[in-house]
Amino acid sequence: MREIKSVAIIGAGIAGLSCASALQQAGIRVRVFEKSRGVGGRMSTRRGEGWECDHGAQYFTVSDDLFAKTVAHWCSIGAATVWNPRLAVLGGERSESRAEKVVRYVGTPRMTSPASAMAQAIAIQTSTTVCEINPQASGWTLNTVELGWFDETFDCVILAIPQPQVAALIKGKAVSWERKLNEVEMLPCWALMVQVESGARADFDAAFVNQGPLGWLCCNSHKPQRGGQETWLAHATAAWSKEHLELAAEQALEILSSEFESITGLRVRLGLVHRWRYAQSVSALQGRYLLDDQRALGACGDWTNGDKVEGAWLSGYHLARALTRP
């Protein structure tokens, strides 16, 4: 692999930001390209007039010592804290016996906060969709939907985006790990955000649901440092979301709102839905990251390392270490 002095990272989720931070600390020049207006990927928050709702990742847990140090830092700067919800299991037994014992963290004042904290020291170009990557003798060049071909060449490209988007960008590039992508299938998730009529209260703050189209419910307003009107989030199951992936938003809203009311006893006053096309992996890779040394092309994300926020962070971190290892 050529000497790495500059890296383009496509995707400003937790994996991409983790990789960028570690590379910068090693003295490598990094530029991150993100198609959305902000950072965080699925650690995201929808905001409206007088309300907000975490509609992607709901919380994260810690088991790795490296990630624990990072989470401790996030907590020390006010970007995260422990969340202790009244947790219910609806519709049957929950298979995970430690469901009540696990320590859950959330970003504060919203789930985007850890990513925003990481992004402060990184050069990030938002609202920029990379649609093509091209290997040259001198490095990689990038083509973007909004700006055309970028006027800088990079020694290395890191794809910190969902597996289907990675597959599209590397097609025809003879990448050594292209076949491994076939081991991963990513599933969608419909997210329902609702404001409820005042007065009524549920007897739980969050719940795992084991029957019907919904799999998770959460009172977003219960999470630490949340403001605005009381807002709830519901995630549909992967199976229901896959079967109804192309449902019109109005239909998804009607079906999921009705199911929410049936489960909680709360009346929906206002609601909207968001369709995550690539929400989780059927079988995430367990190799931490993917790297073609000859091409100087890598990939990282939750789908390469266990399908969790912690896995995404570790994926980006360890890929950066592989690129900077003597």
N, C-alpha and C positions, 0 to 999 in steps of 0.2 A: 504494500500500500504506500502511495506517495505520502510525503510529509504533510500532515494536516495543520494548516494555519488558519483556514476559514471554513465554516460549516453553515449550510443553509438547513434550517429545520422547518418542516412543513407541518403545522399544527401547534397551537398554543394551549393544549390541554395540560394536565398535570405531567404526563410523560414528557412532552416536548419541553416544558418549562424546566423540569428536573434535569433533563439532558443539557439544556442551554446553560443553566446555572453551573453545573459541574464542569462543562467545557470552558466557560468563562473563567472560572476559578483556576483552571489549568493554563490560562493565558491564550486561549484560542478565540479568534474573532467569530462571533455568532450573529446571524440574522434569522429571525423567526417570521414566517409568513402564516397568517391566519385569515381564513375566508370570512369569519364572522366579525362583528363589530367589536367584540370584546374577547377576553381570554377565559380559560377555565374548562372549555369543552363541556362535558356532561356534569361537571360541578357548577351548575348554573342556577340563576335566579331570574324569574320573570317578574317584572315590575310594572305596575299600573298606577292610576291615580288613587292614592290612598291605600294601596295594598301591594304585597309582594309575596312570592311563593317560590320555594326551591322546587323546581320541576324535573330535575335530573337526579343525580346522586343525592341520597337522603342523609347519609352519615358515612363515616368511615371508622375503621378499627385499626389497631396497631398490634403487630406481633414481632416485627423485625426491629433490631436495636438501632440500625441506621435511620429508619423511618421514624422511630420513636424520638430521636434527637431532633429531627425536623419538626415533628408535631409539637414537641416541647417548645421549640422556638416560635412556631406559629402562635401557641398559647401565650407565650411571654410578650408578644407584640400585639395581642388582642385580636389576632386573625382567626382563632379557633378556641373552642372550649369543650368540656364534657357536656353531653346531653343525657339526662336521665328521665326518659318519658315513662308514663304509665303505659305499659305495653300489654296488649291483648293478643290472643290467638283465637281467630274466629273460624268456625267451620271444621274443627277437627284438631288433632294433636299436631304440634310442631315437632318435626323430627330432630331439630338441633337442640340438644338438651341444655346448652349453655345460653339459650336465647335471652334469659333474664339476667345473666351474670356478665355478659360481655360489656366492656367499656366502649361507649359510642361517643364519637366526636363530631361536631359540626363546625363549619366556618362561621365566623361572626364578624359583622352583623348579618352576613348571608353566606351561602355556600361558595360564592365566587371569591371570597376574601383571601383564602390561602393563595390561590392563583394570582390574584392582583398583587399580593405582597411579593411573590416570586418575580413577577413581571417588571417590577419597578426598575431593576438594574439591567434589563435586557432590551436590545433593539428589536422591536416587534412591529411588523407592518400588517395592520389589520385590514379587513375588507379587501383582501387580496387573495384571489383563488388561483393556485398553481394548477395548471391544466396539462403541463408537459414538462418533463425533465430530459435533458439531452446531454449525453457524455461527449466531451471533447478531449483532445490530447492534453489540454491545460487544466481540465476540470469539468465541472458540471455547469450548465446554463439552465435557466428556468423561464418558462413561458407562462404568463398570467392572463386570465380573462380580462382583467380591468386595464392592465398597463402594457400588454404585449410582452415581448422578450425582455427580461430584466438585464440591465447593463453591467452586471457583475458576474464573474466566474467563481465558483466555489470548489474547494478541494474535496469536499465531502457533502453528501445530502443525507439527511435523516428524515424518514417519513413517520411522523408521530400522529397518524390518522387511522381511522378504522380500516380493517383488513380489505373490504371491497374497494376502497379508494386507493389503497396501496397497490392492489392487483391491477387496477386500471392504469396507474402511472408507470409501473415497471413492465407492462406488457411489451414484448419484443426487445427487451433490453438484455436478455441472456443473463439474468441475475441468478446467482448460485442457489439462493433460498426460495426461488419462485414456487417450486413444487410444494414447499412446506405450507404455503398459504392455503392449499386445499384441505389442510387438516382443521381449519377453523371455519365455523359457520357463525355469523353474527345474526342475532335476533332483534326484532323491533320491540318498541314499547309505546303504547298510547298513554299519555299523561293527562289527567283531568285536574284542573284547578278550579275551585269553587269558593264563593262567598256564601255563607249560610244566613238564614233569617235569625235575628237576635232572639235571645231568651232560652232556646234549647241548648242542652249540653250533652255531650257523649261521655261515657264513663271510662274513656281511655284517651290517651294522647296520640297513640300510634298502634297499628294492628297489622299482623300478618293474617291474610285471608286465604283459606285453603279450599274454597269452592267458589264457582262462578267466575265471571270475567275479570274481577279485581283481585290483585294479589297483595297490595299494600295500601294502607291508609295512614295519613298523618295530619295532625293539626299543625300546620306550619307556624301559626302564631304562638304555639307553645315553646318552640325552640328559643334558646337564649338570645336576647337582644333583638328580637323581631318586633317590628312596629306595624302600624296601620290596622286595617279592619281584619277581623278573624277570617282566616283563609285556610282551606284544607287542600291537600294533595292526594290524589289516588293514582296508582299505577296499575294498568291492566296487566294481566299475565302475558308472558311471552307467547304462549300458545294462542290466546285470543287475539293478541296484537298481530301475530303472523297471519292468522286466518282472515283478519279484517284490516289488513295493512292499507288497502286502497279505498277504504270506506271514506265517504265525504265527512269533513270535520263536523258538520251539523248533525249527521247521524251518529257519529261516535259520541258527541256531546250528549245527545238525548239518551242513548243506551247506557252510558257510563254514569251519567247523573242520576238516572232512575235506580241503578244498582247501588250507588252511593247512598241515596236516600233510604233504600230498603235496608241496608246494613246498619247505618248509623242512627236512623230515626230523625235526622236533621233535614230541613227543607232547603234546597238550593235556591238562592236568590239570583246569583249571577255565576256564569261558568264559561270556561273555554278549554280547549284541548290543544295538546302539542304532540306531534308524532315523531318519536325518535326512531329513525330507520335502523340505526346500529347501536343498540342499547347494551347488549351483553353477548357473550360468546357461549355457544353450546359446549365447546371444549377448547378453552384457551390453551395456547402453547405453554410449556413449562421451561423454556430455555432462556427466560429473561428478556432476550432481544434477538434480532436477526441482523447479521452483518456479513457483507461480501467484501472481504479485504481487498481483492483485486479491483473491484469497482468503486471502492470507497462509498458504499451505499448501505444504509442500515434502516431498520424499522423498530419501533418500540411502541408500547401502549399497554393498556390493561389486557388486551387480547393476546399478547405475547407472554404474559406473566401472571396468570391467575385470576384475571377478570375483576379486580378490586382497585380502589383508589391507591392503596398501599402498593399493589402490584404494578400499577402504572408508574408511580413515582420511582420504584426500584428499577423498573425496566429502563427508564430514561437515564437514571444515575449510573447503572452498570454499563450501559452502552457507551456513555461518555468516558467511563474508566477504561473500557476496552480500546477506545480511540486514542487515549492519551498514555496508555501503558507503554513504557520504554521497550 
